[in-house]
Amino acid sequence: MKEDYALYVKWLSIVEYIMDISGKYPKNVRFTLCDRMVNYTLDALELIIEAIYAKNRADILRKVNLYMEKLRSLMQISQRKRYISGKQYEYISREINEAGAMVGGWLKTCKE
């Protein structure tokens, strides 16, 4: 059932990507910056699953949006510190923005 939701599928691929690249960060930030990024993506995934099964989704989706915004900031720091390439940053930013648009669309349907 979860696989019927495009947001779930999209975010699952984002989680996998973040987990893959985080292993390549320098050791001095692997247990701070990387852990935080992975935790934000996993927290957002949990909330997306909750939203799929919840009747009142608006508050849950707002929390998902907040985690996405936090993740965007950490990815920006990663790119500025050159832990990831410009190409990697461009890719993940685009993916997060697409997921954010999906959340926004879902939020609009909750208000109607």
C-alpha positions as CSV (number, residue, x, y, z in Angstrom):
1,M,0.0,0.0,0.0
2,K,2.8,2.5,0.9
3,E,4.3,1.9,-2.6
4,D,1.1,3.4,-4.0
5,Y,2.2,6.8,-2.7
6,A,4.7,8.6,-4.9
7,L,6.1,10.6,-2.0
8,Y,6.9,7.4,-0.1
9,V,8.8,6.0,-3.1
10,K,10.6,9.2,-3.8
11,W,11.6,9.7,-0.1
12,L,12.8,6.1,0.1
13,S,15.2,6.7,-2.7
14,I,16.4,9.9,-1.0
15,V,17.0,8.0,2.2
16,E,19.1,5.4,0.3
17,Y,21.1,8.2,-1.4
18,I,21.8,10.1,1.8
19,M,22.9,6.9,3.5
20,D,25.2,6.0,0.6
21,I,26.9,9.4,0.4
22,S,27.2,9.8,4.2
23,G,29.7,6.9,4.4
24,K,32.1,8.9,2.2
25,Y,32.2,12.0,4.5
26,P,35.4,12.6,6.5
27,K,35.5,10.8,9.9
28,N,35.5,14.1,11.8
29,V,31.9,14.9,10.6
30,R,30.6,11.4,10.1
31,F,29.2,11.1,13.6
32,T,27.8,14.6,13.7
33,L,26.7,16.0,10.4
34,C,26.1,12.7,8.7
35,D,24.2,11.2,11.7
36,R,22.0,14.3,11.8
37,M,21.3,14.1,8.0
38,V,20.5,10.4,8.2
39,N,18.3,10.9,11.3
40,Y,16.3,13.7,9.6
41,T,15.7,11.6,6.5
42,L,14.6,8.6,8.6
43,D,12.4,10.8,10.8
44,A,10.8,12.2,7.7
45,L,10.2,8.7,6.3
46,E,8.5,7.7,9.6
47,L,6.2,10.7,9.4
48,I,5.4,10.0,5.7
49,I,4.3,6.5,6.7
50,E,2.2,8.0,9.6
51,A,0.6,10.4,7.1
52,I,-0.3,7.6,4.8
53,Y,-2.3,5.9,7.5
54,A,-3.6,9.0,9.4
55,K,-6.9,10.7,8.9
56,N,-5.6,14.1,10.0
57,R,-2.5,14.5,8.0
58,A,-1.8,18.2,7.9
59,D,0.2,18.5,11.1
60,I,2.3,15.4,10.2
61,L,3.0,16.8,6.7
62,R,4.1,20.1,8.2
63,K,6.6,18.2,10.3
64,V,7.8,16.4,7.2
65,N,8.3,19.8,5.6
66,L,10.4,21.0,8.6
67,Y,12.7,17.9,8.4
68,M,13.1,18.6,4.6
69,E,14.1,22.1,5.3
70,K,16.6,21.0,7.9
71,L,18.0,18.5,5.5
72,R,18.4,21.1,2.8
73,S,20.4,23.3,5.2
74,L,22.7,20.4,6.1
75,M,23.2,19.5,2.4
76,Q,24.1,23.1,1.7
77,I,26.7,23.0,4.5
78,S,28.0,19.7,3.0
79,Q,28.5,21.3,-0.4
80,R,30.1,24.4,1.0
81,K,32.6,22.3,3.0
82,R,33.1,20.2,-0.1
83,Y,32.0,17.0,1.5
84,I,29.9,16.5,-1.6
85,S,30.3,17.7,-5.1
86,G,28.3,20.3,-6.8
87,K,26.7,17.6,-8.9
88,Q,25.7,15.6,-5.9
89,Y,24.3,18.7,-4.2
90,E,22.3,19.6,-7.4
91,Y,20.9,16.1,-7.6
92,I,19.8,15.8,-3.9
93,S,18.5,19.4,-3.9
94,R,16.3,18.6,-6.9
95,E,15.1,15.4,-5.3
96,I,14.2,17.1,-2.0
97,N,12.5,19.9,-3.8
98,E,10.4,17.5,-5.8
99,A,9.4,15.6,-2.6
100,G,8.6,19.0,-1.0
101,A,6.3,19.8,-3.8
102,M,4.6,16.5,-3.3
103,V,4.1,17.3,0.4
104,G,2.8,20.7,-0.5
105,G,0.3,19.2,-2.9
106,W,-0.8,16.7,-0.3
107,L,-1.2,19.5,2.3
108,K,-3.4,21.5,-0.1
109,T,-5.8,18.5,-0.4
110,C,-5.9,18.3,3.4
111,K,-7.2,21.8,3.6
112,E,-10.0,21.3,1.2
